Amino acid sequence: MELNFNISNSIKRALEDMGFTQLTEIQQKAIPLILDGKDVIGKSQTGSGKTVAFGVPAINAIDPEMNKKYTQVLVLCPTRELAMQACGEIRKLTKFTHGIKTLAIYGGQPLGRQIPLLRQGCQIVVGTPGRVMDLIRRKALKLSNLKMIVLDEADEMLNMGFREDIETVLKAVPEERQTVLFSATMPKEIMDIVDQYQKEPQLVEVKKSQMTVDTIKQYYIECPKGKKSDVLCKLLELYNINLSIVFCNTKKMVDELTASLQEKGIMAEGLHGDMRQRERDKVMAAFRKGKANMLIATDVAARGIDVNNVDAVINYDIPTQTEYYVHRIGRTGRAGKEGVSFTLCQGKRQDVLIRDIIRATKSDIQPLELKGFEVEKENGRKERKDRRKEKAFCKEKHSKNRPDRRDKSDRKKKSDENKTNSDMYAMRLSIGRKQNVSPKQIVGAVAGESGIKGSEIGAIKIGDNHTTVEVPMKYKDVVVHSVNGTKIRGKKVIAK
């Protein structure tokens, strides 16, 4: 492989060993700038090769003569799965470079394991913001000689409510360091961090040429009410699906669907953020070894999962964000192999959502009808039309009998005065000021549990024993269902 920049032969050898014949666009553009010591903003979607883009120059910058107890490169990732994945990729890049240790640190793993490893010395540390911050406080993570800090998937970290944690970490590292930031989007919060913590950053942007790939056949199925589980089982039978990943929007749905399918004799395992790391590792080992042929997961829990030969991805719930749809179906159809994805829709609102995804991704998502699960649309339309006619007739008759009624424009004005924000729903949580809850913790819990962006959450009003949170009306059911029963500050919360 021809490279037009100067890196060590050991890194070149590692790239060849990993099967690289050419670099991706983000790698070609970002690596030379980072090697030059520039602060860099990389705008690129997930799956574009960002880890190698910052990993190669990070490894090349390590000073082998420096005391190994000091960390020289720190990488922040939003989830433990992404931290583990990035750490694994960097270890592959250091395969032929002696003397460099890389460690992943994240919540869910005992501190008693991570602290001794840090004290032995790790030149490259990859971790989640909360755990990194905790280990800095405990003086187990020494950053006084840090050369480079990388914020990977920065927008996702902000969506999950990590802004204060990120800023705490950035304030704890030396001023004379290189700051590299990668993000799929560039909201105002990202630009605030850029302005405050980067010095004359160079922007590297990769346009979205195609959000989904041609090797994946994509279908959506309109399901009768209460029949989604039956449709899922029918798909497994008809398409002879051996290995599949099923996505749900909430942890509760993951648990409920897993239990339901296991009762039917399907070898399914669930994966979500409430599980301990040991349980998660056990589930993934079973899936990789074929002891479980279906993995049911939330979007956050599935980040960083890299399993080959997945026959199909099934969206049991329609994702709340278009990007999630792209990330989900990208788990199949890898390495040039064909894959298939199915998205289950139920009701008119979900029909609208799938059409929004089709427009945004420019994907060829075809409707699929399964025998025995047809939705009777025409009859439904006729009934609704008849009901509208009957309602209009009753309204007109009632109006003739009420000559003293106020003018229609007055009624509209009155309605508008009483109207709040109809696009938002005020969700009520059974936790408040007396439980020392903060807006940041509310945003983190709601975004983390439901999968909606932190920026989509509206006003938060904290009372003594309860809190109201404005969330988009279109996600009302998903958000309330996912937050209800979860814990905030150790207290089980009722959401309604």
C-alpha positions as CSV (number, residue, x, y, z in Angstrom):
1,M,0.0,0.0,0.0
2,E,1.4,3.4,-1.0
3,L,1.3,6.0,1.7
4,N,2.1,9.7,1.1
5,F,3.0,10.5,4.7
6,N,5.7,9.5,7.1
7,I,4.9,6.8,9.7
8,S,6.9,4.0,11.2
9,N,7.5,0.8,9.3
10,S,5.9,-1.2,12.2
11,I,2.6,0.7,11.7
12,K,2.7,0.2,8.0
13,R,3.2,-3.5,8.6
14,A,0.3,-3.6,11.0
15,L,-2.0,-1.9,8.4
16,E,-1.0,-4.5,5.8
17,D,-1.6,-7.2,8.4
18,M,-5.1,-5.8,8.9
19,G,-5.8,-6.1,5.2
20,F,-5.6,-2.5,4.2
21,T,-5.0,-2.0,0.5
22,Q,-6.1,1.7,0.5
23,L,-7.2,4.2,3.0
24,T,-10.7,5.7,3.4
25,E,-11.3,9.4,2.6
26,I,-11.3,10.5,6.2
27,Q,-8.0,8.6,6.8
28,Q,-6.3,10.1,3.8
29,K,-7.4,13.7,4.8
30,A,-7.0,13.5,8.6
31,I,-3.8,11.5,9.2
32,P,-1.3,14.0,7.6
33,L,-2.8,16.9,9.5
34,I,-2.7,15.0,12.8
35,L,0.8,13.8,12.1
36,D,1.7,17.5,11.6
37,G,0.5,18.3,15.1
38,K,-2.6,20.2,14.1
39,D,-5.8,20.3,16.1
40,V,-8.3,18.6,13.8
41,I,-12.1,18.5,13.5
42,G,-13.2,15.4,11.6
43,K,-16.8,15.5,10.3
44,S,-17.6,12.0,9.2
45,Q,-20.4,9.4,9.7
46,T,-19.9,6.2,11.7
47,G,-18.2,3.4,9.8
48,S,-15.9,5.7,7.8
49,G,-12.7,4.5,9.5
50,K,-12.2,7.2,12.1
51,T,-10.3,5.0,14.6
52,V,-7.5,4.4,12.2
53,A,-7.6,8.1,11.2
54,F,-6.6,9.1,14.7
55,G,-5.0,5.8,15.8
56,V,-2.1,5.9,13.3
57,P,-0.8,9.4,14.2
58,A,-1.4,8.7,17.9
59,I,0.8,5.7,17.9
60,N,3.4,7.4,15.8
61,A,3.5,10.3,18.4
62,I,4.3,8.0,21.4
63,D,7.7,8.8,22.9
64,P,9.2,5.4,23.9
65,E,11.7,7.1,26.2
66,M,9.1,8.7,28.4
67,N,8.2,7.1,31.7
68,K,5.6,4.5,30.9
69,K,3.5,5.4,33.9
70,Y,2.4,8.6,32.2
71,T,-0.4,8.3,29.6
72,Q,0.5,10.1,26.4
73,V,-2.8,9.7,24.4
74,L,-6.3,9.8,25.8
75,V,-9.4,8.8,23.7
76,L,-12.9,9.6,25.0
77,C,-15.8,7.5,23.7
78,P,-19.5,7.7,24.5
79,T,-20.1,4.0,25.5
80,R,-18.1,1.0,26.8
81,E,-18.7,-0.9,23.6
82,L,-17.1,1.9,21.5
83,A,-14.3,2.2,23.9
84,M,-13.6,-1.5,23.7
85,Q,-13.9,-1.5,19.9
86,A,-11.5,1.5,19.6
87,C,-9.0,0.0,22.0
88,G,-9.1,-3.3,20.0
89,E,-8.4,-1.5,16.8
90,I,-5.5,0.5,18.2
91,R,-4.0,-2.7,19.6
92,K,-4.1,-4.2,16.1
93,L,-2.2,-1.1,14.9
94,T,0.5,-1.6,17.6
95,K,0.9,-5.3,16.9
96,F,4.5,-4.8,15.6
97,T,5.3,-1.7,17.7
98,H,7.0,-2.9,20.9
99,G,6.6,-1.1,24.3
100,I,3.2,0.4,23.7
101,K,0.3,-0.6,26.0
102,T,-3.3,0.3,25.4
103,L,-6.1,0.0,28.0
104,A,-9.9,0.5,27.8
105,I,-11.5,1.9,31.0
106,Y,-15.2,2.2,31.4
107,G,-18.0,1.9,34.0
108,G,-19.4,-1.5,34.8
109,Q,-15.9,-3.0,35.4
110,P,-14.4,-2.9,38.9
111,L,-12.0,-0.1,39.6
112,G,-9.8,-2.6,41.4
113,R,-8.9,-4.1,38.0
114,Q,-8.3,-0.9,36.2
115,I,-6.2,1.0,38.7
116,P,-3.4,-1.6,39.0
117,L,-3.1,-1.7,35.2
118,L,-2.9,2.1,35.0
119,R,-0.2,2.2,37.6
120,Q,1.8,-0.4,35.7
121,G,1.8,2.1,32.8
122,C,-0.4,2.6,29.7
123,Q,0.7,5.0,27.0
124,I,-2.7,5.0,25.3
125,V,-6.0,5.0,27.3
126,V,-9.4,4.7,25.8
127,G,-12.4,5.4,28.0
128,T,-15.8,6.7,28.8
129,P,-16.0,10.3,30.2
130,G,-17.4,9.3,33.6
131,R,-14.8,6.6,34.3
132,V,-11.9,8.7,33.0
133,M,-13.0,11.6,35.3
134,D,-13.3,9.2,38.3
135,L,-9.8,7.8,37.7
136,I,-8.3,11.3,37.4
137,R,-9.8,12.2,40.7
138,R,-8.3,9.1,42.3
139,K,-4.9,10.1,40.8
140,A,-4.7,6.7,39.1
141,L,-4.7,8.2,35.6
142,K,-1.7,10.6,35.2
143,L,-2.2,13.1,32.4
144,S,0.5,15.7,33.2
145,N,2.5,14.5,30.1
146,L,-0.4,14.0,27.8
147,K,0.4,14.8,24.1
148,M,-3.0,14.2,22.5
149,I,-6.6,13.9,23.5
150,V,-9.2,12.6,21.0
151,L,-13.0,13.1,21.4
152,D,-14.6,10.2,19.3
153,E,-18.3,10.4,18.4
154,A,-18.4,13.8,20.2
155,D,-22.0,14.6,19.2
156,E,-23.1,11.2,20.7
157,M,-21.3,12.0,24.0
158,L,-23.2,15.4,24.2
159,N,-26.5,13.7,23.4
160,M,-25.9,11.4,26.3
161,G,-25.4,14.3,28.7
162,F,-21.6,14.1,29.1
163,R,-20.8,17.8,28.3
164,E,-19.8,18.7,31.9
165,D,-17.7,15.5,32.2
166,I,-15.9,16.2,28.9
167,E,-15.1,19.8,30.0
168,T,-13.8,18.5,33.4
169,V,-11.4,16.2,31.6
170,L,-10.3,18.8,29.1
171,K,-9.5,21.2,32.0
172,A,-7.5,18.5,33.7
173,V,-5.0,17.9,30.7
174,P,-2.0,20.1,29.8
175,E,-2.7,23.2,27.8
176,E,0.1,22.3,25.4
177,R,-1.5,19.2,23.8
178,Q,-3.1,18.3,20.6
179,T,-6.9,18.1,20.5
180,V,-8.6,16.0,17.9
181,L,-12.4,15.8,17.6
182,F,-14.5,13.5,15.4
183,S,-18.3,13.9,15.0
184,A,-21.0,12.9,12.6
185,T,-22.8,16.3,13.1
186,M,-21.7,19.7,14.3
187,P,-24.4,21.2,16.6
188,K,-23.7,24.4,18.6
189,E,-22.5,22.5,21.6
190,I,-19.7,20.9,19.6
191,M,-18.7,24.3,18.2
192,D,-18.6,25.7,21.8
193,I,-16.0,23.0,22.7
194,V,-14.1,23.6,19.5
195,D,-13.9,27.4,20.2
196,Q,-12.8,26.9,23.8
197,Y,-10.5,23.9,23.7
198,Q,-9.0,23.7,20.2
199,K,-6.3,26.0,18.7
200,E,-6.8,26.9,15.0
201,P,-8.4,23.6,14.2
202,Q,-8.3,22.2,10.6
203,L,-11.7,20.9,9.4
204,V,-11.8,17.6,7.5
205,E,-15.2,16.8,6.1
206,V,-16.3,13.7,4.3
207,K,-19.7,14.1,2.5
208,K,-22.3,11.4,2.8
209,S,-22.1,9.8,-0.6
210,Q,-24.4,7.0,0.3
211,M,-26.0,6.2,3.6
212,T,-26.8,2.6,3.0
213,V,-25.1,-0.1,0.9
214,D,-26.3,-2.0,-2.2
215,T,-25.5,-5.4,-0.7
216,I,-28.4,-5.0,1.8
217,K,-32.0,-5.7,0.6
218,Q,-34.3,-3.5,2.7
219,Y,-38.0,-4.2,3.4
220,Y,-40.7,-2.7,5.6
221,I,-43.7,-4.6,6.8
222,E,-47.0,-3.1,7.9
223,C,-48.1,-5.3,10.9
224,P,-51.6,-5.6,12.3
225,K,-51.9,-4.3,15.9
226,G,-50.5,-6.7,18.4
227,K,-48.9,-9.0,15.8
228,K,-45.3,-7.8,15.6
229,S,-43.9,-10.8,17.5
230,D,-45.8,-13.2,15.2
231,V,-44.5,-11.4,12.1
232,L,-40.9,-11.6,13.5
233,C,-41.3,-15.4,14.0
234,K,-42.7,-15.7,10.4
235,L,-39.7,-13.9,9.0
236,L,-37.3,-16.3,10.7
237,E,-39.2,-19.2,9.1
238,L,-39.7,-17.8,5.6
239,Y,-36.2,-16.5,5.1
240,N,-34.4,-19.3,6.9
241,I,-32.5,-16.7,9.1
242,N,-29.7,-18.3,11.1
243,L,-28.0,-15.3,12.7
244,S,-29.9,-12.1,13.3
245,I,-29.8,-8.8,15.3
246,V,-33.2,-7.4,16.4
247,F,-33.3,-3.8,17.5
248,C,-35.7,-2.3,20.1
249,N,-35.9,1.3,21.3
250,T,-36.2,0.5,25.0
251,K,-34.6,-1.8,27.6
252,K,-38.0,-3.0,28.7
253,M,-38.9,-4.0,25.2
254,V,-35.6,-5.9,24.9
255,D,-36.4,-7.9,28.1
256,E,-40.1,-8.5,27.2
257,L,-39.3,-9.6,23.6
258,T,-36.4,-11.8,24.7
259,A,-38.5,-13.6,27.3
260,S,-41.4,-14.0,24.8
261,L,-39.2,-15.5,22.1
262,Q,-37.3,-17.8,24.5
263,E,-40.7,-19.2,25.6
264,K,-41.3,-20.1,21.9
265,G,-38.0,-22.0,21.8
266,I,-36.0,-19.4,19.9
267,M,-32.4,-19.1,21.1
268,A,-32.5,-15.3,21.7
269,E,-30.4,-13.3,24.1
270,G,-31.0,-9.6,25.2
271,L,-28.4,-6.9,25.5
272,H,-28.9,-3.4,27.1
273,G,-27.3,-0.9,29.4
274,D,-28.8,-2.1,32.7
275,M,-26.8,-5.4,32.4
276,R,-23.5,-5.9,34.2
277,Q,-20.4,-6.2,32.1
278,R,-20.0,-9.8,32.9
279,E,-23.6,-10.6,31.7
280,R,-23.0,-8.5,28.5
281,D,-19.7,-10.4,27.8
282,K,-21.5,-13.7,28.3
283,V,-24.3,-12.8,25.9
284,M,-21.9,-11.6,23.2
285,A,-19.8,-14.8,23.6
286,A,-22.9,-16.9,23.1
287,F,-23.9,-14.9,20.0
288,R,-20.4,-15.1,18.4
289,K,-20.1,-18.9,19.1
290,G,-23.6,-19.6,17.7
291,K,-25.1,-20.7,21.0
292,A,-27.6,-17.9,20.6
293,N,-28.7,-17.1,17.0
294,M,-30.6,-14.0,17.8
295,L,-29.4,-10.9,19.6
296,I,-32.0,-8.4,20.8
297,A,-30.5,-5.1,21.7
298,T,-30.9,-1.3,22.1
299,D,-29.0,1.1,19.9
300,V,-26.6,2.2,22.7
301,A,-25.9,-1.4,23.8
302,A,-25.2,-2.5,20.2
303,R,-22.6,0.2,19.5
304,G,-19.2,-1.3,19.0
305,I,-20.5,-4.8,18.2
306,D,-18.6,-6.3,15.3
307,V,-19.9,-9.7,14.3
308,N,-19.5,-11.2,10.9
309,N,-22.1,-13.3,9.0
310,V,-25.2,-11.6,10.4
311,D,-27.9,-12.8,8.0
312,A,-30.5,-10.2,8.9
313,V,-31.2,-7.1,10.9
314,I,-34.8,-6.6,12.1
315,N,-36.0,-3.3,13.4
316,Y,-38.7,-4.5,15.8
317,D,-39.1,-0.8,16.7
318,I,-38.6,2.0,14.2
319,P,-35.5,3.9,15.2
320,T,-36.0,7.4,16.7
321,Q,-33.3,8.9,14.5
322,T,-32.4,8.3,10.8
323,E,-28.7,7.8,11.7
324,Y,-29.7,4.9,13.9
325,Y,-31.4,3.2,11.0
326,V,-28.1,3.4,9.0
327,H,-26.1,2.1,11.9
328,R,-28.5,-0.8,12.6
329,I,-28.7,-2.2,9.1
330,G,-25.0,-1.8,8.6
331,R,-24.5,-4.9,10.9
332,T,-25.4,-7.1,7.9
333,G,-24.2,-7.2,4.3
334,R,-20.5,-6.8,5.3
335,A,-17.4,-7.7,3.4
336,G,-19.3,-7.7,0.1
337,K,-21.8,-10.4,1.3
338,E,-25.5,-9.9,0.8
339,G,-27.7,-9.1,3.8
340,V,-31.3,-8.2,4.4
341,S,-33.1,-5.9,6.8
342,F,-36.7,-5.8,7.9
343,T,-38.5,-2.9,9.6
344,L,-41.8,-3.6,11.3
345,C,-44.4,-0.8,11.2
346,Q,-47.6,-0.6,13.1
347,G,-50.1,2.2,12.6
348,K,-50.3,5.3,10.5
349,R,-47.7,7.3,12.5
350,Q,-45.0,4.6,11.9
351,D,-45.9,4.5,8.2
352,V,-45.0,8.2,8.2
353,L,-41.7,7.5,10.1
354,I,-40.5,4.8,7.6
355,R,-41.2,7.2,4.7
356,D,-39.2,9.9,6.4
357,I,-36.3,7.4,6.6
358,I,-36.7,6.5,3.0
359,R,-36.4,10.2,2.0
360,A,-33.5,11.0,4.3
361,T,-31.4,7.9,3.4
362,K,-32.4,7.8,-0.3
363,S,-32.8,4.0,0.3
364,D,-34.8,1.6,-1.7
365,I,-36.8,0.2,1.2
366,Q,-39.5,-2.0,-0.4
367,P,-42.9,-2.9,1.2
368,L,-43.3,-6.5,2.0
369,E,-46.6,-8.3,2.7
370,L,-46.7,-11.6,4.6
371,K,-49.6,-14.0,4.0
372,G,-51.9,-14.0,7.0
373,F,-50.7,-10.6,8.3
374,E,-52.3,-8.2,5.8
375,V,-53.5,-4.9,7.0
376,E,-57.0,-4.0,5.7
377,K,-56.3,-0.4,4.7
378,E,-59.3,0.2,2.4
379,N,-61.9,-0.8,4.9
380,G,-60.2,1.3,7.5
381,R,-60.2,4.3,5.2
382,K,-63.9,3.9,4.4
383,E,-64.8,3.6,8.1
384,R,-62.8,6.8,8.9
385,K,-64.4,8.6,6.0
386,D,-67.9,7.6,7.2
387,R,-67.1,8.7,10.8
388,R,-65.9,12.1,9.5
389,K,-69.1,12.6,7.5
390,E,-71.2,11.6,10.5
391,K,-69.2,14.0,12.7
392,A,-69.6,16.9,10.3
393,F,-73.4,16.3,10.0
394,C,-73.8,16.3,13.8
395,K,-71.7,19.4,14.1
396,E,-73.7,21.3,11.5
397,K,-77.0,20.3,13.1
398,H,-75.8,21.3,16.6
399,S,-74.6,24.6,15.2
400,K,-78.1,25.4,13.7
401,N,-79.6,24.8,17.1
402,R,-77.1,27.3,18.7
403,P,-77.6,30.7,17.1
404,D,-76.1,32.5,20.1
405,R,-72.7,30.7,19.6
406,R,-69.6,32.9,19.4
407,D,-67.9,33.7,16.1
408,K,-65.6,31.0,14.8
409,S,-62.6,33.3,14.8
410,D,-63.2,34.1,18.4
411,R,-63.2,30.4,19.3
412,K,-60.0,29.9,17.4
413,K,-58.4,32.8,19.2
414,K,-59.5,31.4,22.6
415,S,-58.1,28.0,21.6
416,D,-54.8,29.5,20.6
417,E,-54.5,31.4,23.9
418,N,-55.0,28.1,25.9
419,K,-52.6,26.2,23.6
420,T,-49.2,25.3,24.9
421,N,-46.6,23.7,22.7
422,S,-48.5,20.9,21.0
423,D,-45.3,19.5,19.6
424,M,-44.0,18.7,23.1
425,Y,-45.2,16.5,25.9
426,A,-44.7,17.4,29.5
427,M,-43.5,14.1,31.1
428,R,-43.7,13.9,34.9
429,L,-41.0,12.1,36.8
430,S,-41.3,11.1,40.5
431,I,-38.0,12.7,41.5
432,G,-37.1,16.2,42.4
433,R,-35.1,18.7,44.4
434,K,-35.2,16.8,47.6
435,Q,-33.4,13.9,45.9
436,N,-30.7,16.3,44.7
437,V,-31.4,15.6,41.1
438,S,-29.9,18.0,38.5
439,P,-31.0,18.9,34.9
440,K,-27.8,17.3,33.6
441,Q,-28.8,14.0,35.2
442,I,-32.3,14.2,33.9
443,V,-31.1,14.8,30.3
444,G,-28.5,12.0,30.6
445,A,-31.2,9.6,31.9
446,V,-33.9,10.5,29.3
447,A,-31.5,10.6,26.3
448,G,-29.6,7.4,27.4
449,E,-32.7,5.4,28.1
450,S,-34.9,6.4,25.2
451,G,-32.3,7.0,22.5
452,I,-33.5,10.6,21.6
453,K,-31.0,13.4,21.3
454,G,-30.3,15.5,24.3
455,S,-30.9,18.6,22.1
456,E,-34.5,17.4,21.5
457,I,-35.3,17.6,25.2
458,G,-37.2,20.8,26.0
459,A,-37.8,22.7,29.3
460,I,-37.0,20.9,32.6
461,K,-38.8,22.1,35.7
462,I,-37.6,20.5,39.0
463,G,-40.0,20.6,41.9
464,D,-39.5,19.4,45.5
465,N,-40.6,15.8,44.8
466,H,-41.2,15.7,41.0
467,T,-39.8,17.0,37.7
468,T,-41.5,17.8,34.4
469,V,-39.5,17.3,31.3
470,E,-40.6,18.4,27.8
471,V,-40.0,15.7,25.2
472,P,-41.2,15.6,21.5
473,M,-44.8,14.5,21.3
474,K,-43.9,12.1,18.5
475,Y,-41.7,10.1,20.8
476,K,-44.0,10.4,23.9
477,D,-44.8,6.7,24.2
478,V,-41.2,5.5,23.6
479,V,-39.7,8.0,26.1
480,V,-42.3,7.4,28.9
481,H,-42.1,3.6,28.5
482,S,-38.3,3.6,28.5
483,V,-37.8,6.0,31.4
484,N,-40.5,4.5,33.6
485,G,-38.9,2.2,36.1
486,T,-35.3,3.2,35.5
487,K,-33.1,4.6,38.2
488,I,-31.9,8.2,38.6
489,R,-29.5,8.9,41.5
490,G,-30.2,5.4,42.7
491,K,-34.0,6.0,43.0
492,K,-36.5,4.1,40.9
493,V,-38.5,6.6,38.9
494,I,-42.1,6.6,37.8
495,A,-42.6,8.4,34.5
496,K,-46.0,9.3,33.1
